[in-house]
Amino acid sequence: MRKFSTSLWFSCLLFVGQGIAGLAQARMVTDITHRTVEVPDNPQRIVLGESRMLYTLALVQDGNPAQHVVGWPGDMAQLDAQSWALYVKAFPQIADIPLLGQNNFTQINAEKVIALKPDLVILPVYAKKQADRDQMEIALTNAGIPVIYVDLRVDQLHNTIPGVKLLGDVLNNPQKAARFIAFYQQHMDRIRERIAAYQGKRTTIMLQLHLGRREGCCTTVSHGNLADLLAFAGGDNIAKGAFAGVYGDLNAEKVIMADPDVYITTGMAGPEGKRVSNLMLGPQVTQQQAEQSFREVMDKQPVLSTLKAVREGRAYSVWHNFYLSPYHMVDVEVFAKTMYPQLFADVDPQQTMKDLYAQFLPIPFSGTYWATLPAK
């Protein structure tokens, strides 16, 4: 009897010890929505709400940034086939990660996520809160799976640094996260300080999303998101206050009347075929392909072709996917340099991109991320 009691006591002690060890391996973090969440100290099975979060994971992790990812949507393969191909070439196991929906986590079934037995789920914040976001969060929380949110696209100016720090902490590489934050802050501060000191006339600008995607004119941003980046770079956005939502359309008459000083559009097609629009930009795209596709698409736009900016060589295209990661600092440099070329004569977005790749990313730099339309 005594022997049984001793064994039972020892088993209970071992169980309690394991429980305490398990608690010690967890920690509390505060995510970008100010939720306090207990997360594992060293997560091994992560589900992402977007595969394009890979852009940001690569900034805070060494080696394969998806080494612990066990599920994600197929948005990168669908919407950035060039980057996807480069990452799969460098880390072939990425291609074997199970796909949960096509483009974002709103297409994911909570049961499928739970079946993957993740120890952490990282979800993005969107400009418009998805109706089923709370249901997903509740289902996962009830299953004992921690969920954290990061904002990489809605309020980048305020949430990028906290988001990168959060990911660095959660993924146990705060040192690399801190290095990137310093790099990011240096580039953003240069723009901020010069615009703050600038006393001249503000440059009017129009930013159109996905030139050639639709027949009519013109899908753009009014506030938040890319509109915030335009304002940060000193732009007077002709779409400011034009509609209530982040995204909306300006009619042709309003665009013609505004006749902005600078016109910028976004694109993300690759040389292998159409991706959302025919405007080629991004990894593996040559300068010639980017410029030629820009001219071909613009030649089919009778309204936009009449704008002063287009006629006089102040029309530019920029890679659309910049906007949903900390890479948007390159957007800011391109915007600032196009609007105030003398004020930012020493700013070189191309060198910023090369430094970003060389210092932080596990794949080689390639491609063309912006182009200029020559004056007619």
N, C-alpha and C positions, 0 to 999 in steps of 0.2 A: 504494500500500500504506500509505504514511504517512497519507494522507487517511482511509482506512477506519479505521485504528487510532485516530486522533484522534476520529472520530465515535463509534466504539464506546466510547472512554474517556468522552466527554462524556455519552453515553446512560446509561452505568453510574453516573456521578456524579449525573445527574439523578434516576435511579431511587433511589439511596441517599438523596439529599436529600429526595425525596418520602417515603421510608420514615421518615426521622428526623422530618420534619414531622408525619407521621401519628402517630408515637409521642408527639410533643410535645402532640398534641391529645387524648391519652388520659390518664387519671389513675386512681389507685387510691382506692377508697372501701371502707369497712367497713359492711356492711349490718346489719340488726337481728338476724340470726342469727350474727353475728360472722364472716361470710365476707368475705374480702378479694377485691374484684372490680375489674378494670380496665374503666372505662366511658368512653365518648366525652366529650370536654369540652363538646360542644354537641349533644346527641342531637336528631336530626331526625325519627326514625321510632320511635315508642314503642308497645309493646303493653302494655296493662294487664290484670291478672288479674281485676279487677272494675271495672265502669264507675262504681260508687259511690265509687271512689277520686277521682272528680271533686271531691267535697266537699273533699278535702284538697289536691289540686292547685291548686284555686282560692285556697287560702290562701297559696301560695308563688309563683304565677304571675300576671302582669298580663294583662288582656285575656282572650281565649278560653283557658281552662285546658286544653282538649283540642286546642290548635292543632297539636301534633306527634304526636297519637295516631293510629295507623293500624289499630288493631284492639282489641276488648274484648268481653266478654260483655254480654248484654242485661239485666243485673240492675236497673239504674236504671230503665229503661223499664218493667220488669215490677213492681218493688217500690217505686218512688217516681215514679209517673207525673207527679205535680205538679212536682217539681223538674226532671224530664226536660223537661217542656213549657216551663218557664221558660228553661232553658239553650238549648233548640232555638230558642225565639223570639229569644233574644239572639244566638245564634251558629248560624244555620241549617245550616252545614256539619257540625255535630255529628251530625245525623241521617244523614249519608252515611258515617259511619265503619263499616267492616265489622264484623258481629257474629260472635263466636266462642263459640257456645254460648249458653245462656239465662241462667244465674244466677252461675256462677263458673268459674274456670280449670280445674277438674277435668273439665269437659265439653269442653275444648279439645284438639284434635288438634295435636301438636307440629309435624307437617308443614304444617298450615295457618298456624301462626305463622311458621315459617321461610319460607314462600312470600311472606309480606308484607315480607320483608327488613328487619326491624326492626334498629336499632342499639342498642336497649335494651329489656328486658322487666322490668316491675315487678310482682311477685306479692305477694299478701297472705299473712299467717300466720293459720291457723285454730286453734281450740282443740284440735281433733283433727287430727293430721297426716294428710293425704290419702295413700293408698297409692301413687298415681301421681305424687306431687309430685317425687320424686327422678328418676323417668324423664323427666319434662318438663325438669327442670333439666339432666340429663345430655345429652339430645338437643339442647337449645339451646346448651349450652356446646360440644358437639362440632361444632356448626355455626358456632362463632365468635361467638355472640350472647351478650352479657353479661346476666346475670340478677341482680337484687337483690330482697330481701324487705323489706317494711315490715310492722309490726304495728300495726294500727289498731283492734283489737277484743279481743285476748286479754289482754294485760297493759298496759292503757292507762296506768296510773299510772307505769310505768317506761319504756315504749317510745314514748310520744307525742312527747316533746321530741326524743329522738334521731332518730325517724322523720321529723319535720318538718324538722329540720336536714339530714338526709340528702337529702331531696327538694329542699330549697332549694339545697344544694350541687350536686346532680346536674343540676338544671334551671337553674343559673346565676342564681339570685336569692336568695343568702343573706341579703341585707338585709331583704327582705320576710319571709322565714322567721323571722329574728331578731325582727322587730317583732311577729309573731304569737306567738312563744314568750314574749316579755315580757308580752303581753296575757293569754295563757293562764295563765302562772305567777302573775300578779297575782290573777286570779280564784280559782285553785286554792289559793293560799297563804292567802287570806282565810278560806276554809272550814277548811283544815288547822289554822291557828293557833287559831281559836275552839274547834274541837272538842278540840284538845289541852288547852286551858285549862278546858274545861267539866268540872264536878265532879258534876253531877246524874245522875239515873237515865237510862240509855240507852233510847231509844224503840224499841220492838219494831215491826218492819215486815215486810210481805209484798210481794214484787214478783212479779206474775203477767205472763207474756208472752202477748200477743195474746188479750185477753179475748174470749170467744165463739168462738174458733177451733175448739175441741173441745167435745164434749158434757160430758166429765168435768172434774174439778178435780184439780190445777191445775199447769200447767207453770211452772217457776220456775228460779232460779239458786242454786247452793249456794256456789260459790267461783269466783274469777276473774271477768273480764268485768264485767257489771253488779253482781255481788255485791261485787266490790272497790270499786266506786263507792259502793254503799250503805254499806259499812263506813267508807270515807273520809269520808262525810258524817255519820257518827256513828250509823248504824243498827244495831240488833240484829236481824239477819236470821233469821226463824224457820226458814228452810230451811238454815241453816249446818250442814254435816256430815250432812245428811239423805240424801245419795247421793254416790257416788264421782265422777260426772261433773260437768261444769260445769252442764249442764242436766238436769232431771229433773222428776218429778211428786210433789206432795204429795197424799195422799188427803184427802178431805173431813173425816174425823174429826180428823186432825192439825191442819188449818187451824182448825177450830172450837175445839179445845182451846187452841190458841195464842192465838186471838182478838187479833191484833196491834193495836197502837195506831194504826198507819197502814197503809192499803192503797194500793198503786200498781199500775197495769197499763200495758201498752204497746199502741199501735195505730198504724196507718199507712194506713188507708183514705182515699181522696180523695172529693170530692163527685161525681166522675164514675162511681163504682162501687166494688165490693168489691175490696179489696186485702188478702189474707190474712185479715182479719177485717172486721167492720162498724164498728169503732171509728174514727171520722174524726179525723185529726190531720195536721198538716204544712202545707206551702205551699198557698195558695188555699182552705184550709178556714176558715170563719168560726167565731167563738166560739160562736154559736148552734148550728151544725152539730156542733161538737165536744161541746158539753154535751148536746145532744139525743141524739146517737148513744150517748154514754156511758150516759145514763139508760135508753135502749131496750135496750141490750145487758145492762146490769146487772139490769134487771127480769126477765130470763130466767135469772138465776142464783140458784136458791133457797138454795144453801148460802152463797154470798158475801153475799147480801142480809141474812143474819142477823148478820154481823160487826158488832161495836161501831163500828169505824172507818167502815163504810158507813152505819150508822144515824145516826151523830153528825156526819157531814159531814167526815170525815178520809179520804176516798177520792179518789184522783187518777188521771188518765190522763196519759201523756207519750208523745211521738213516739218510735216504736221506732228509727228510723234514726239517732238521736243516738249510739247506742252504737258505731258503726263508723267514727267519725272524731273528730278533736279537738273537735268540737262537744259531745262528752260532758261538757265542763265545765258546760254548761247543765243536763244531767241532774243533776250534782252539786249545783248551786245549787237546783234544784227539790226534790231529795231533802232537802237540809239545811233549806230553808225550810218544807217540809211537816212535818218531824219536830220542828223547834225554831223555831217561828214568832217567838218573842220574841228569841231569840239572833241570828236572821238577819232581823230586821225591816227593816233597811236594804238587804238584798240584793234585787235586782230582776232576775230572769232575763229578763224581757221586754226590759229595757234592754240587757242583755248581748247578746241576740240582735240587737237593732237596731244596736248598736255593731259586732258581728261583721260584719254585712252591710255597714254603711257604711264600715268601715275596710279590709275585706279581700276582699269578694266582688263579682263583676262583674254580679250580678243584683239587682233590688230586693227588699227584705224584704216578705214577705206571709205570711198564714196564721196558724194557731193551733197551738201545739206542746204545750200541756197544758191540762187542764180539771179542774174540781172538781165532785164530785157533792154537791149540797146535802143537808143533813140531812133525814131523813124526819120 
